[in-house]
Amino acid sequence: MGGRLSQGQVIAAVGAAALLVAMFLPWAGSGGINAKLWDGPTLDIYLLITVIVAALPALLALTDASEEFSFVSAATFLLGVVAVILVAAFLTVDFPDGADRKIGAFIGLGAALVIAVGGFRAMQEEVPGEI
């Protein structure tokens, strides 16, 4: 039962798990008030979609269907790159005035980067020598 995950798929799945955890940690705060990602912009919806797509290869491997969805690695890479850009923009441009950056935002940025790297690595493993 279950197919074998490539190293890139494992990296992306670990990044997806870390991003999911980060989404429930405080991202901004001042005084004694901490805001989680769910409390603010629509960035949370995009990041949740990224988590689902990045974790999809692991779920497909459990059902032996991982060979049927070769586009998932490319989608994981693309969503990971866009997530890095969106979180970086949130941390620099869209960040609430007077608020402090909290640990969840930095874990989220790192996790999005891990997802992008895992997606790229998975694409390389699918077609060796071409990417």
NORSULHU-V518237 format. One record per backbone hydrogen bond with DSSP energy under -0.5 kcal/mol. NH is the residue of the N-H (numbers start at 1). CO is the residue of the C=O. Records with the same first field share a line. If there is no record, write none. Layout:
NH=CO / CO
//
This chain:
3=61
10=6
11=7
12=8
13=9
14=10
15=11
16=12
17=13
18=14
19=15
20=16
21=17
22=18
23=19
24=21
25=22
27=35
28=35
29=100
30=33
33=30
34=32
35=28
37=25
38=23
39=36
40=37
44=41
45=42
46=42
47=43
48=44
49=45
50=46
51=47
52=48
53=49
54=50
55=51
56=52
57=53
59=55
60=56
61=57
62=58
63=59 / 60
64=61
65=60
66=60
68=65
69=66
72=69
73=70
74=70
75=71
76=72
77=73
78=74
79=75
80=76
81=77
82=78
83=79
84=80
85=81
86=82
87=83
88=84
89=85
90=86
91=87
92=88
93=89
94=89
99=96
100=29
102=27
104=26
105=26 / 102
106=102
107=103
108=104
109=105
110=106
111=107
112=108
113=109
114=110
115=111
116=112
117=113
118=114
119=115
120=116
121=117
122=118
123=119
124=120
125=121
126=122
127=123
130=127
131=127
//
